[in-house]
């Protein structure tokens, strides 16, 4: 049973309003809205709708690629997947009103297109699955209220925990922590359990999943399954280049799954070829190796081309059959059943206030090189150039390279959030914003994570070969050869010392700060000022 939330009709006054109200009751069917990240063929919207009477409505609007400057591959993925879904709906017998980006009368904004569809179809009511973005939900609500049409929200069953489940579980807790939430999700859904105990006798195998590659590198890594553009996708790629020529990113390597069949193939390919070594090397980075053992499935899951439960079940079967070790399987499942579910709950619990939080009072502008990749810092150049080319970087490149630098440099949180939302193919705000503002930038002051993910350049040197090809020395904090990450790490601790004293997990790092003498601190501050003056 799905939770259904209805918004009642507004009231009208006067004869003209009464005529308008009666006009809306002419059509007996519903207008069923499908958003770009709701492309499941098992949607409760389709289960509830009536093929004979209802109209499925979908719209491509330029606003969704310009409210942040969306990576060309991100826009192309959404549009191609939407068009493929519309084709499937028509073939399955649905009446589909599909608004293309290049329709001459397209208004370019979701709200205005929805308003026009309501006036044209005059439905009994509007049905929508819960949106993935607070902004979009509020806009749909405001249009339906203004048009005096009943709006019915359907709970999204593609997640293990509903919004209300999470809100209820969070009520009365002083702190939220993913680890405890994850354990409860494992128990509740019987994932990786042996009776009442976790498989292998422990909940978390993270300590076994932090290896770097040996000096010779990763060796031959199985190439992931790729999906060359078909005719629909090829048309979309041309459209994106024509409509968004100034947006960041490249379409040269576009090979993302755009249908459920392709997403299922991508899952099978990952389980077979890369899951066994995923856990062991999930935090490792290497020059010229953008994918390594990662799944690259998050975009398909976030658009609902792939069910999260399907991915979790496939991984658990791989472990139980002896194909993949428990540590790798648990690490992969934790990303889905743990972090993915947790950040969604956090997002809907705290929006819209979350967007304004800035606990560390960071106010520097986002460095220009985030949009070009043109920097002498090899790790950043590697991660950002790869992102511009592919729309992809794995979680450690995001958290401990691009995110870490923004944290240490004191970048204003909303600016780095908007960059992540714009630049990654898998970015939908419910998953991106808490990961960036909460986990990466500590802008929520520890509501979501127990510490800032602050580290010096030595971490990057340990987990990658980037530093071997860089002119900066990760062991040095001052002087022209000093690694900017190391310099800014110490300056970050000095700048935020009073705030970080209230964070128990920062105690050891602050003890190390005490060991720096006055001259060292002055030299670090001077070097940090030079670095920030150059990049910001």
C-alpha positions, 0 to 999 in steps of 0.5 A: 500500500502506498501512502497517498497525499492529496492537496484539496482544490482551492475555492473560487468566488464569483460567476467567472470563477464558477465557470472556470471551475466547471471547465476543469471537470469536463475530462474524467481522466487524470493527468499523470505527470512523469518527471525525468528521474521517474522512468521505472516501468513498475511505477505506482503511477502506472499501476494506479492510472487508467489506460483508457481515460488518463494521459501520461504527461512528460516535458523536456524544459531548458530550465532543468539544464540552466538553473545550474549549468548542467553538464551536456552528458547529464542533460543528454542522459535525462532526455534520451532516457525520457524519450525511450521511456515515452516510446515504451509507454506508447507501445504499451498502449498509454496516451502520452503527451510528450513535450519536446525541447525543440517544440516551437511553443515550448515555454522552457519551464516545468511549471509553465508547461504543466500549467498549459497541459492542465488547461489543455487536457482539463483533467479531473486531477494531477497525479505525480510520484514524489519528486527528487527535488524540493524546488520541483515539488513546490513548483508543481504544488503552486501551479496546481493550487493556482489552477484550482486542480486537485494534486495527488502525490504518490509515495515512491516505492523505489526506496527502502525507506519512505520519507515518513519512515525516516522522519519518524525514526529521526524524531527525538534523536540528538544526532543522526548517524548513517551506521545505525540507520544502515544496521536497522535497514539491514535488519528490517529488510533481511539483507546480508543477515544470518538469522538475527546477526549480520553476515560474517559477524560484523556490520561493516567491513570498511577497514578491509576496503581501503587498499591502495594499488601497488606501485605498478598500478592496478594492472588490467581492469575489465572494461565496463559494458558500454552502450553506443548511442542509438538513433534516439540518443544520437538525435538528443546529442545533436539537440543538446549541442545546439541548445546548450553550446555553452554548458560544460562538458563533452558528449564525445564519450557518451555511452550511458545506459538509457533503458531498463534493459541496458541498465540491467546489462550494466548491473550484470557486467559489474557483478561479474567483472568488477564486484569481486575487487570493488571493495578492496580498491574502492578508495584507490585512484590512478592516473588515466583510470577513471572507472577502475572497479566502480559500478557506474550504476548510480545514474541508472538507479537515480533515474529509476532505470534500475531498481535499487533492490535489484542491484542489492539482490544481485550483489548478495547472490554473488556473495552467497554463490562464492563469486564475490567476497563479503567485504566487497559485497557489504561495501557495495550494498552499504552505498545503496542501502546505507548512504543512498537511503540515508541522504535521501532521508536527511534531504527531505527532513531538513529542506529547504533550510539545509540549502542555507547552512554554512556552519564554518562560515566559508565564503570564498568563491569557487576556483575557476579551474573547477570549470576548466581543469586548468590547474597545476595540482595534478590530482585536481586536474585529473579528477576535473578533466575526467569529470568534464569529459565523462560527467563521472568521477568515483566517490573518493575523487569527489569526496577527497579531491574536489570536495576536500579542496573546496572544504580546505579553501573555505569555498562557500557551500552553495557554490560547490553544491551547485557545481556538483549538481551541474557537473555529474551525470548522476546528480539529482538534488536529493542525493547530491546536496546532503553528500556535498553540504553535509558530508563533504563540506561540514556545512551542517555542523555535524548533523549528518556526519560525525566529522569534517573529511579534512586531510592533507596531501599525504592522503592523496599520495597514499591512495593514488599515483597523482603526486608522482606526476605533480610539482608539489610535495605533499609532505611540505606545508610551507614554501613554493613546493608545498602541496596546496592541500597540505598547506590549506589543511593546516590553515583550515585547522587553525582557522576553525580550531575553536569550532572543531574543538567541539567535534570529538573525532577531530581531537587527534588532528587538533593535537597535531596542530598544537605541535606547530610552532609560531614561525611554522604557523606564520609561514603556513598562513602566508603560503595559504594566502598566496594559494587562495589569492591565485585560485579564488 
